Amino acid sequence: MTSTAVETGAGISDEVPAPAVPLAARTRGLRKVYRSTVAVDHVDLDVPEGAVLGMLGPNGSGKTTTIRMLLGLVRPTAGEVELLGRKMPEESAHALPDVGALVEGPGFHPFLSGRDNLLRFAAAEPRLASQAIPGAVDAALDRVGLSAAARRRYKGYSLGMKQRLGLASALLVPRRMVVLDEPTNGLDPAGTREIRRIIADLHADGVTVVVSSHLLAEVEATCTHVAVLQAGTVVAQGELADLLESGNAALLVRTPDAEQAVETLRENRIGVRLTPDGVRADLTATPAPRVLQVLVQAGVEVHEATRARTGLEDLFARLTEGESAAGDESEGEAS
Ligand SMILES: Nc1ncnc2c1ncn2[C@@H]1O[C@H](COP(=O)(O)OP(=O)(O)OP(=O)(O)O)[C@@H](O)[C@H]1O
């Protein structure tokens, strides 16, 4: 397991120790200013090769702008971007053929069928020979579950189908990396599951995936790594499992003798509180076996004891504290 990445604030130089895992993308000191708006600032992002990295943040936190700079679609005001070892945006032509991207709706023609739209996209793929185009298009349609609707006009597609066609356009040729900006936005649960399956398949194939979302459950369900953005800066990043464990450790005990358990633990100076899920004992100063020993010795019947997870939700709430107090915009759909 690699360690949680630290914010170094350093530029891309020999002074930065080599990471344990090679990086598919990294940024240093990334900044983007639009007139008076600082959209992104001091972003040092590490995307390990083979990771599914969730870029998590409320609306307006800078996810799309960061993704656009990763892909060389927007020129940074300051800082550096490396994508698959190439300097962006200068070396876009070398890096981008290996990268599939779904960033905002690609320019699909409303009166053409999904398949005909993809044929047009495929014709612009430098890595696809013309005789390979029909096969690649049909395989991509199949991969996103659109084969049956392939000959219907794009205009009549549901939002989920449009989203899946966008994904198919990103997957026309095998990629080393796939970047998806809010891919499940507006999808129903079945559509969301489908996108998750596609991400899992890409991961199994060793493809690096960067996916942005303002939905915590989404990131928790699909990602190996996470970078949390708040007001344009990365406030935490690393392996999902490490970030989930970074809160106060606690043991959740299910017992019919809850009140006795609370009393006993307090008498033994072990932090404890009663929650709807059970008795929650603080493990900051006491190891779990000691908590169980104290309870059992006092005659408390223990039915189940599990390590309570901090949950990305708690982490996200702590990291972005104050943000929601400032307004409820983050409740709505992302733009
Ligand atoms: N082209 C632009 N011109 C001016 N301001 C912009 C532009 N693009 C983004 N911004 C501003 O930069 C900030 C970050 O926006 P960005 O779209 O990157 O955030 P986001 O996290 O992707 O949000 P969302 O989930 O709403 O898409 C916002 O304040 C936004 O209004």
The ligand as an SDF file (V2000), in Angstrom:
LIG
                    3D

 31 33  0  0  0  0  0  0  0  0999 V2000
  -14.5610   29.8170  -18.4010 N   0  0  0  0  0  0  0  0  0  0  0  0
  -14.7330   30.3450  -17.1910 C   0  0  0  0  0  0  0  0  0  0  0  0
  -14.8260   31.6710  -17.0300 N   0  0  0  0  0  0  0  0  0  0  0  0
  -14.9740   32.2130  -15.8030 C   0  0  0  0  0  0  0  0  0  0  0  0
  -15.0520   31.5050  -14.6580 N   0  0  0  0  0  0  0  0  0  0  0  0
  -14.9700   30.1840  -14.7470 C   0  0  0  0  0  0  0  0  0  0  0  0
  -14.7990   29.5050  -16.0040 C   0  0  0  0  0  0  0  0  0  0  0  0
  -14.7310   28.1630  -15.7750 N   0  0  0  0  0  0  0  0  0  0  0  0
  -14.8650   28.0080  -14.4400 C   0  0  0  0  0  0  0  0  0  0  0  0
  -15.0010   29.1970  -13.8120 N   0  0  0  0  0  0  0  0  0  0  0  0
  -15.1420   29.4090  -12.3580 C   0  0  0  0  0  0  0  0  0  0  0  0
  -14.1180   28.6850  -11.7190 O   0  0  0  0  0  0  0  0  0  0  0  0
  -14.5980   28.0510  -10.5310 C   0  0  0  0  0  0  0  0  0  0  0  0
  -14.3510   26.5540  -10.6130 C   0  0  0  0  0  0  0  0  0  0  0  0
  -15.2230   26.0180  -11.5910 O   0  0  0  0  0  0  0  0  0  0  0  0
  -15.1900   24.5070  -12.0840 P   0  0  0  0  0  0  0  0  0  0  0  0
  -16.2120   24.3680  -13.1780 O   0  0  0  0  0  0  0  0  0  0  0  0
  -13.8090   24.1140  -12.3700 O   0  0  0  0  0  0  0  0  0  0  0  0
  -15.6650   23.7500  -10.7730 O   0  0  0  0  0  0  0  0  0  0  0  0
  -16.3040   22.3190  -10.6280 P   0  0  0  0  0  0  0  0  0  0  0  0
  -15.8050   21.7860   -9.3320 O   0  0  0  0  0  0  0  0  0  0  0  0
  -16.0830   21.5110  -11.8350 O   0  0  0  0  0  0  0  0  0  0  0  0
  -17.8250   22.6570  -10.4750 O   0  0  0  0  0  0  0  0  0  0  0  0
  -19.1110   21.9410  -11.1100 P   0  0  0  0  0  0  0  0  0  0  0  0
  -19.2830   20.6820  -10.3510 O   0  0  0  0  0  0  0  0  0  0  0  0
  -20.1870   22.9400  -10.8420 O   0  0  0  0  0  0  0  0  0  0  0  0
  -18.8300   21.7410  -12.5780 O   0  0  0  0  0  0  0  0  0  0  0  0
  -16.0640   28.4580  -10.4040 C   0  0  0  0  0  0  0  0  0  0  0  0
  -16.1280   29.5770   -9.5610 O   0  0  0  0  0  0  0  0  0  0  0  0
  -16.4350   28.8170  -11.8150 C   0  0  0  0  0  0  0  0  0  0  0  0
  -17.4780   29.7680  -11.8210 O   0  0  0  0  0  0  0  0  0  0  0  0
  1  2  1  0
  2  3  1  0
  2  7  2  0
  3  4  2  0
  4  5  1  0
  5  6  2  0
  6  7  1  0
  6 10  1  0
  7  8  1  0
  8  9  2  0
  9 10  1  0
 10 11  1  0
 11 12  1  0
 11 30  1  0
 12 13  1  0
 13 14  1  0
 13 28  1  0
 14 15  1  0
 15 16  1  0
 16 17  2  0
 16 18  1  0
 16 19  1  0
 19 20  1  0
 20 21  2  0
 20 22  1  0
 20 23  1  0
 23 24  1  0
 24 25  2  0
 24 26  1  0
 24 27  1  0
 28 29  1  0
 28 30  1  0
 30 31  1  0
M  END
$$$$
